[in-house]
Amino acid sequence: GLLAMAASIFHLGRPLYAFRAVLGLKTSWLSREILAFSMFAFLAFVYAVQIKYAPFKFFVREDILAGAVLAAGLFAVFASVMVYRDTHRVLWDTPITTFKFFMTAVILGTVTVMAVSLSACAVYSPQNFIYVLRAVGIPLAGVMAALTLVKIIVEASLFSHLNHPQMTPLKKSAMLMSGPLRLWTTQRFMYGTVGGIVLPVLFLAMNGYLTSSWILTWVGIMAAMTAAGEIMERYLFFRAVVPLKMPQ
């Protein structure tokens, strides 16, 4: 979270004045987003310290702290959604944008928890690896496959606008993705489908025949391909949008 916040500064026009971003909380969703993600990163750090030094209990109760981390993260994602929906550009100002942002968070969160849990267990408690695999790895692989399938279908629904008789903004976006941006579109669906659906389903079927090292490699590939697919989806989100005043 802290690394992501540091990286986000560099897409600002004047990074040295990033501290001013929170001055518009009353009117700006961007200011709310920055504050929310800052709170999320800070609370997550405090929660991690609390877990590490749990016997000392020098912070608030863990369940309250965990709830605060979750609430800050959810609001931060919602604020991110509103930054783009508030522009009223047709591709962005739809419930699908809200759906995609939250689904990205859940899908990448799922595979991250899966990868970190199994990796940490392999290093620090290898005797419990099978237990963690059954309790965490296998259920999350199923969740990941199901959620990614739904997200891929929703994203692909944009191409239904290609059949629209009029040149609507959504039809233009679909034409961009199937034309000049076709390579990125193809890779997005390929990486998303293979990394988020095919590999998790095969993992569910084959995990009993794999060693722990092969399982970790498999999950690592799933995580990398899924992350790549989501990055490409967000790239298309920015590149395929049609400005409000674009000539007909």
C-alpha positions as CSV (number, residue, x, y, z in Angstrom):
1,G,0.0,0.0,0.0
2,L,2.8,2.4,0.9
3,L,4.7,1.6,-2.3
4,A,1.5,2.2,-4.4
5,M,0.9,5.6,-2.7
6,A,4.5,6.6,-3.5
7,A,4.2,5.5,-7.1
8,S,0.9,7.4,-7.6
9,I,2.6,10.7,-6.9
10,F,4.5,10.5,-10.2
11,H,1.4,10.7,-12.4
12,L,0.6,14.1,-11.0
13,G,1.5,17.1,-13.1
14,R,3.6,18.6,-10.3
15,P,4.6,15.9,-7.8
16,L,6.2,18.4,-5.4
17,Y,2.8,19.8,-4.7
18,A,1.2,16.5,-4.0
19,F,0.5,17.5,-0.4
20,R,-2.1,20.0,-1.7
21,A,-4.2,17.2,-3.1
22,V,-6.2,16.8,0.1
23,L,-7.2,20.4,0.3
24,G,-10.4,19.8,-1.9
25,L,-12.1,17.1,0.3
26,K,-15.4,18.9,0.1
27,T,-15.7,18.9,-3.7
28,S,-13.0,16.7,-5.2
29,W,-13.3,12.9,-5.4
30,L,-9.5,12.9,-6.3
31,S,-8.7,14.4,-2.9
32,R,-11.0,11.9,-1.2
33,E,-9.3,9.1,-3.1
34,I,-5.8,10.2,-2.0
35,L,-6.8,10.6,1.6
36,A,-8.7,7.2,1.7
37,F,-5.7,5.3,0.2
38,S,-3.3,7.1,2.5
39,M,-5.5,6.0,5.5
40,F,-5.8,2.5,4.1
41,A,-2.0,2.2,3.8
42,F,-1.4,3.6,7.2
43,L,-4.1,1.4,8.9
44,A,-2.8,-1.7,7.1
45,F,0.7,-1.0,8.3
46,V,-0.6,-0.6,11.9
47,Y,-2.6,-3.8,11.6
48,A,0.4,-5.7,10.3
49,V,2.5,-4.4,13.3
50,Q,-0.4,-5.4,15.6
51,I,-0.5,-9.0,14.2
52,K,3.3,-9.3,14.5
53,Y,3.4,-8.1,18.1
54,A,-0.1,-9.4,19.1
55,P,0.9,-10.4,22.6
56,F,1.6,-6.8,23.5
57,K,-1.8,-5.5,22.4
58,F,-0.6,-1.9,22.3
59,F,-3.2,-0.8,19.7
60,V,-6.9,-1.2,19.5
61,R,-8.6,-4.6,19.2
62,E,-7.6,-6.5,16.1
63,D,-11.2,-7.0,14.8
64,I,-11.9,-3.2,15.1
65,L,-8.6,-2.4,13.4
66,A,-9.2,-5.0,10.6
67,G,-12.7,-3.5,10.1
68,A,-11.1,0.0,9.8
69,V,-8.6,-1.3,7.2
70,L,-11.4,-2.9,5.2
71,A,-13.6,0.2,5.4
72,A,-10.8,2.5,4.3
73,G,-9.9,0.2,1.4
74,L,-13.5,-0.1,0.2
75,F,-14.1,3.7,0.3
76,A,-10.8,4.3,-1.5
77,V,-11.8,2.0,-4.4
78,F,-15.2,3.7,-4.5
79,A,-13.5,7.2,-4.6
80,S,-11.4,5.9,-7.5
81,V,-14.6,4.9,-9.3
82,M,-16.1,8.3,-8.7
83,V,-13.1,10.2,-10.0
84,Y,-13.9,8.8,-13.4
85,R,-17.6,8.6,-13.3
86,D,-17.7,12.2,-12.3
87,T,-16.3,13.1,-15.8
88,H,-19.5,11.9,-17.4
89,R,-17.6,10.3,-20.2
90,V,-20.0,7.6,-21.4
91,L,-17.5,4.6,-21.2
92,W,-16.6,5.6,-17.6
93,D,-19.9,6.9,-16.2
94,T,-21.7,3.5,-16.0
95,P,-22.3,0.9,-13.2
96,I,-19.8,-1.3,-15.1
97,T,-17.0,0.9,-14.1
98,T,-17.9,0.4,-10.4
99,F,-18.2,-3.3,-11.0
100,K,-14.8,-3.5,-12.8
101,F,-12.9,-1.5,-10.2
102,F,-14.2,-3.6,-7.2
103,M,-13.8,-6.9,-9.1
104,T,-10.2,-6.0,-9.9
105,A,-9.6,-5.4,-6.2
106,V,-11.3,-8.7,-5.2
107,I,-9.6,-10.8,-7.9
108,L,-6.1,-9.5,-7.3
109,G,-6.7,-9.6,-3.6
110,T,-7.8,-13.2,-3.8
111,V,-4.7,-14.4,-5.8
112,T,-2.4,-12.3,-3.6
113,V,-3.7,-13.9,-0.4
114,M,-3.4,-17.3,-2.0
115,A,0.2,-16.7,-3.1
116,V,1.3,-15.1,0.1
117,S,-0.3,-17.7,2.4
118,L,1.1,-20.7,0.6
119,S,4.6,-19.1,0.2
120,A,4.8,-18.1,3.9
121,C,3.6,-21.5,4.9
122,A,6.3,-23.2,2.7
123,V,9.0,-21.1,4.3
124,Y,8.0,-20.9,7.9
125,S,5.7,-24.0,8.5
126,P,6.2,-26.5,5.7
127,Q,4.6,-29.3,7.8
128,N,1.3,-27.4,7.6
129,F,1.4,-26.8,3.8
130,I,-1.2,-29.3,2.9
131,Y,-3.6,-27.9,5.5
132,V,-3.2,-24.3,4.3
133,L,-3.5,-25.6,0.7
134,R,-6.9,-27.2,1.5
135,A,-8.1,-24.4,3.8
136,V,-7.0,-21.4,1.8
137,G,-5.5,-22.3,-1.6
138,I,-8.2,-24.6,-3.1
139,P,-11.2,-22.5,-2.0
140,L,-9.6,-19.3,-3.3
141,A,-8.7,-20.8,-6.6
142,G,-12.4,-21.7,-7.1
143,V,-13.5,-18.1,-6.1
144,M,-10.9,-16.6,-8.4
145,A,-12.0,-18.7,-11.4
146,A,-15.7,-17.8,-10.9
147,L,-15.1,-14.1,-10.3
148,T,-12.8,-13.7,-13.3
149,L,-15.3,-15.5,-15.6
150,V,-18.0,-13.1,-14.6
151,K,-15.7,-10.1,-15.1
152,I,-14.5,-11.3,-18.5
153,I,-18.1,-11.7,-19.6
154,V,-19.1,-8.3,-18.4
155,E,-16.1,-6.7,-20.2
156,A,-16.9,-8.5,-23.4
157,S,-20.5,-7.2,-23.3
158,L,-19.1,-3.9,-24.6
159,F,-18.7,-5.5,-28.1
160,S,-22.5,-5.9,-28.3
161,H,-22.6,-2.2,-29.2
162,L,-20.8,-2.9,-32.5
163,N,-24.2,-3.9,-33.8
164,H,-25.9,-0.6,-32.8
165,P,-27.3,1.2,-35.9
166,Q,-26.0,4.6,-34.6
167,M,-22.5,5.8,-33.9
168,T,-22.8,6.0,-30.2
169,P,-19.8,6.7,-27.8
170,L,-19.9,3.0,-26.6
171,K,-19.9,1.8,-30.2
172,K,-16.8,4.0,-30.9
173,S,-15.1,2.5,-27.8
174,A,-15.9,-1.0,-29.0
175,M,-14.5,-0.1,-32.5
176,L,-11.3,1.2,-30.9
177,M,-10.8,-2.0,-28.9
178,S,-11.5,-4.2,-31.9
179,G,-9.5,-2.0,-34.3
180,P,-6.5,0.1,-33.3
181,L,-6.4,-1.4,-29.8
182,R,-7.0,-5.0,-31.0
183,L,-3.6,-6.3,-29.9
184,W,-4.1,-4.9,-26.3
185,T,-7.6,-6.2,-26.3
186,T,-6.6,-9.7,-27.4
187,Q,-3.8,-9.9,-24.8
188,R,-6.1,-8.7,-22.1
189,F,-8.7,-11.4,-22.7
190,M,-6.0,-14.0,-23.2
191,Y,-4.1,-13.2,-20.0
192,G,-7.3,-12.8,-18.0
193,T,-8.8,-16.1,-19.3
194,V,-5.7,-18.2,-18.9
195,G,-4.4,-16.7,-15.7
196,G,-7.7,-16.2,-14.0
197,I,-9.8,-19.1,-15.2
198,V,-7.9,-21.9,-17.0
199,L,-5.0,-22.2,-14.6
200,P,-7.2,-22.0,-11.4
201,V,-9.5,-24.7,-12.8
202,L,-6.6,-26.9,-13.7
203,F,-5.1,-26.2,-10.3
204,L,-8.3,-27.5,-8.6
205,A,-8.1,-30.7,-10.6
206,M,-4.4,-31.3,-10.3
207,N,-3.2,-29.9,-7.0
208,G,-3.1,-33.4,-5.4
209,Y,-0.5,-34.5,-7.9
210,L,1.9,-31.5,-7.5
211,T,4.7,-30.9,-5.1
212,S,4.8,-27.8,-2.9
213,S,7.4,-26.2,-5.2
214,W,5.2,-26.8,-8.3
215,I,2.2,-25.5,-6.5
216,L,4.0,-22.3,-5.6
217,T,5.2,-21.9,-9.2
218,W,1.7,-22.5,-10.5
219,V,0.2,-19.9,-8.2
220,G,2.9,-17.5,-9.1
221,I,2.2,-17.8,-12.8
222,M,-1.6,-17.4,-12.1
223,A,-0.9,-14.2,-10.1
224,A,1.5,-12.7,-12.7
225,M,-0.9,-13.4,-15.7
226,T,-3.9,-12.2,-13.8
227,A,-2.2,-9.0,-12.8
228,A,-1.0,-8.4,-16.4
229,G,-4.5,-8.9,-17.7
230,E,-5.9,-6.4,-15.2
231,I,-3.3,-3.9,-16.1
232,M,-4.2,-4.2,-19.7
233,E,-7.9,-3.9,-18.9
234,R,-7.1,-0.6,-17.1
235,Y,-5.0,0.5,-20.0
236,L,-7.9,-0.1,-22.4
237,F,-10.2,1.7,-19.9
238,F,-8.1,4.9,-20.5
239,R,-7.4,4.5,-24.2
240,A,-10.8,3.4,-25.5
241,V,-12.8,6.2,-23.8
242,V,-14.4,8.8,-26.2
243,P,-14.1,12.4,-25.1
244,L,-17.4,14.2,-24.7
245,K,-16.6,16.8,-27.4
246,M,-15.1,14.4,-29.9
247,P,-16.2,15.3,-33.5
248,Q,-18.7,12.9,-35.0
